[in-house]
Every structure is written in structure tokens, then in C-alpha cells.
């Protein structure tokens, strides 16, 4: 029996589907339940240490109350996505780390980074590279906007996504120009200039350094 996929969409607007059907669980009315899912999705295909997740989500509470909130929120999240004992596993806990199971879960942000890495490596035929550039462009539908609360962690991730998107559009312009596809080159140049504005040289250098460090510590799974 095929396991229904949990599909997480973060870019542009938050949505969640299980086996193609949208999840409208009441548990997601609690902002922390949705926040935990978003944080886990952004770590895919890796995991996050329980203490790091607790510090990020309940930094204003003492450790005892924060731990209680962590277990309560995790239980509500599992209920919301339909994870039951003996059924498909979407959230994994191993030792003190928690993660989403990449075999059963997809996330548009994870796929965005996968395609960007393929673009950087210049893999495949000309036709395959064309498809990658168009797929990459279509995946970025806007910033992560999952709740009205200003979240410094999400703000940093949004800057990183915008920087990667602008870099991908610049590479798309160079690629299509090299194969003399003027219409596509013009489109990617327009998208590059639209999103590259406002990224300072200092921020660009900082984002590049963070990217290198993150990639060294946690390589992306490249299977689609």
C-alpha cells in the first residue's frame, strides 16, 4: 500500500496536504504547532536537536516549562498531520534529535535548494538544464509567510532564499544568452534585476559564507 505523502508549501503561502487532500486541522490554530512544522521543514533532509528547537521556540520560558511545551506541541503536531501509532511516520525522533522523514514528506523550500544545487553544478543536457531553470523560477512564489509574528529565524531564511533566487536568475540569463535564446535570456535578466535590488554587498558576503558553512555541515539529498 502506497504511503500518502505529506506535502508542505511554505513559499508565498502556507499550505499542507496529505495524499493530495488539504489538511485543515484545528491544531494549526495554535501558532506554535505550525511554527514547529515550519522549523522542521526548513531543516530537511536533516534534523534539529531538541534543545535547539526548544531554545528557538520558547526562549522566554524556564527549561522545565519549555520542555513541557515541546512535548505538548509535538503531540499536537503529530495529531494534526495524522501520524498514529502503527501508521506512516512523518516525524522522526532519534536520540535527542527530531526531523521530518524525507521519504514521506516533501517541502517546496527543500526542492528549491535541490534544484539550485543542480544549476550550480551545470548538470545534464541543454534541454534538462532549461527545465531546471524554469522549474527553479516557478518554485519561488514569494517569501515564507506562515504567521503574522515577526520571526528573526524566518527573516534570515527569507534573505537567503531571495539571494539564491537572484543568483539562479543571473545564471539563467547567462545560460540562455549562451545558447542564443534571446526571449528566455530577457525574462531571466528581468527576474534577476527585480530580485537583486536591495541586497547589499555585506549581506551578499554574509549569505555566501553561511551557505558554504551549512552545505559543509549538511549536504542536500539530491534525489527528487
C-alpha positions in Angstrom: 0.0 0.0 0.0 1.4 3.4 -1.0 2.1 5.8 1.9 0.3 9.1 1.4 2.8 12.0 1.1 2.8 14.9 3.4 3.3 18.0 1.1 4.4 21.2 2.8 4.3 24.5 0.9 6.0 27.5 2.5 6.9 29.8 -0.3 4.3 32.5 -0.9 1.6 31.0 1.3 1.5 28.2 3.8 -0.4 25.0 2.8 -0.3 21.4 3.9 -1.7 18.4 2.1 -1.8 14.7 3.0 -2.2 12.4 0.0 -3.3 15.3 -2.1 -6.0 16.5 0.4 -5.6 19.7 2.2 -5.2 19.5 6.0 -7.4 21.9 7.9 -6.7 20.6 11.4 -7.8 22.7 14.3 -4.4 22.1 16.0 -2.9 24.6 13.4 -4.9 27.4 15.0 -2.1 27.2 17.6 0.8 29.2 16.2 3.4 27.0 17.9 2.2 23.8 16.2 2.6 25.4 12.8 5.9 27.0 13.8 7.3 23.6 14.8 6.4 22.1 11.5 7.9 25.1 9.6 11.2 24.8 11.5 11.4 21.0 10.9 10.6 21.5 7.2 13.4 24.1 6.8 15.9 21.6 8.2 15.1 18.9 5.6 16.6 16.4 4.9 18.5 16.9 8.2 17.4 17.0 11.8 17.4 19.6 14.6 18.5 18.9 18.2 15.6 19.1 20.7 17.4 21.7 22.8 18.0 23.9 19.8 14.3 23.7 18.8 13.3 24.5 22.4 15.6 27.5 22.6 14.3 28.8 19.3 10.6 28.4 20.2 10.5 29.0 24.0 13.5 31.2 24.8 11.4 33.3 27.2 10.4 30.3 29.4 12.4 28.4 32.0 13.6 25.0 30.9 11.1 22.9 32.7 8.1 24.7 31.2 9.8 24.8 27.8 10.2 21.0 27.8 6.5 20.5 28.7 5.5 22.8 25.8 7.9 20.9 23.5 6.2 17.6 24.2 2.7 19.0 24.1 3.3 20.8 20.8 4.9 17.8 19.2 2.0 15.6 20.2 -0.5 18.1 18.7 1.6 18.3 15.5 1.5 14.5 15.1 -2.2 14.5 15.6 -2.7 17.3 13.1 -0.8 15.5 10.3 -2.5 12.2 11.0 0.6 10.4 12.4 -0.7 7.5 14.5 0.9 4.5 16.2 1.4 1.7 13.7 0.7 4.1 10.7 3.0 6.0 8.4 5.8 8.0 10.1 6.2 11.7 9.1 8.0 13.0 12.2 11.1 11.0 13.4 12.7 11.3 16.9 16.1 9.8 17.2 18.0 10.2 20.5 17.7 13.9 21.1 17.1 15.0 17.5 13.8 15.4 15.6 13.2 15.6 11.9 10.7 15.1 9.1 11.1 11.8 7.2 12.1 12.7 3.7 10.8 9.5 2.2 7.2 10.5 3.2 7.4 14.3 3.3 8.1 16.9 0.6 8.7 20.6 1.0 9.0 23.3 -1.7 11.9 25.0 0.1 13.9 21.8 0.1 13.2 21.2 -3.6 14.1 24.8 -4.3 17.6 24.2 -2.8 17.9 20.8 -4.6 17.3 22.4 -8.0 19.6 25.3 -7.2 22.5 22.9 -6.4 21.9 21.2 -9.8 22.0 24.5 -11.5 25.3 25.3 -9.8 26.8 22.0 -10.9 25.6 22.6 -14.5 24.4 19.0 -14.8 22.6 17.4 -17.7 21.9 18.2 -21.3 20.9 21.6 -22.6 17.2 20.6 -22.5 17.5 19.2 -19.0 19.2 22.4 -17.8 16.4 24.5 -19.5 13.8 22.6 -17.5 15.8 23.1 -14.3 15.9 26.9 -14.7 12.2 27.1 -15.4 11.4 24.8 -12.5 13.7 26.8 -10.2 12.0 30.1 -11.3 8.5 28.6 -10.7 9.3 27.3 -7.2 9.9 30.7 -5.7 6.4 32.1 -5.3 7.3 34.6 -2.6 8.7 34.7 0.9 7.8 32.3 3.7 4.8 33.8 5.4 3.3 31.3 7.8 2.2 33.6 10.7 1.8 37.3 11.5 4.5 37.3 14.1 7.9 38.6 13.1 10.4 35.7 13.4 14.1 36.5 13.2 14.9 33.0 12.1 12.4 33.1 9.2 13.5 36.6 8.3 17.1 35.3 7.9 15.9 32.3 5.8 13.9 34.7 3.5 17.0 36.8 2.9 18.9 33.6 2.0 16.1 32.4 -0.4 15.9 35.8 -2.1 19.7 35.8 -2.6 19.7 32.3 -4.0 16.8 33.1 -6.3 18.6 36.2 -7.7 21.7 34.2 -8.2 19.8 31.5 -10.0 18.1 34.1 -12.3 21.5 35.6 -13.1 22.8 32.1 -14.1 19.7 31.6 -16.1 20.3 34.8 -18.0 23.9 33.7 -18.7 22.8 30.2 -19.8 20.1 31.3 -22.2 22.3 34.0 -23.6 25.0 31.4 -24.3 22.5 29.3 -26.4 21.2 32.4 -28.1 17.6 32.2 -26.7 17.0 35.9 -26.5 13.4 35.8 -25.2 14.4 33.5 -22.3 17.5 35.5 -21.6 15.5 38.7 -21.4 13.0 37.1 -19.0 15.7 35.8 -16.6 17.5 39.1 -16.8 14.3 40.9 -15.8 13.7 38.5 -12.9 17.4 38.9 -11.7 17.3 42.7 -11.7 13.9 42.6 -9.9 15.1 40.5 -7.0 18.8 41.5 -6.8 17.8 45.1 -5.8 18.3 45.8 -2.1 20.8 43.0 -1.4 23.8 44.8 0.0 27.4 43.7 -0.7 27.8 43.0 3.1 24.7 40.9 3.2 25.7 39.1 0.0 29.1 38.1 1.5 27.4 37.0 4.8 24.9 34.9 2.9 27.6 33.3 0.8 29.6 32.4 3.9 26.6 30.9 5.7 25.7 28.9 2.6 29.2 27.4 2.5 29.1 26.5 6.2 25.6 25.0 6.0 26.5 22.9 2.9 29.7 21.6 4.6 27.8 20.5 7.7 24.6 19.2 6.0 24.8 18.1 2.3 21.5 18.1 0.5 19.8 14.9 -0.6 19.7 15.3 -4.4 17.1 12.6 -5.3 13.8 14.1 -6.4 
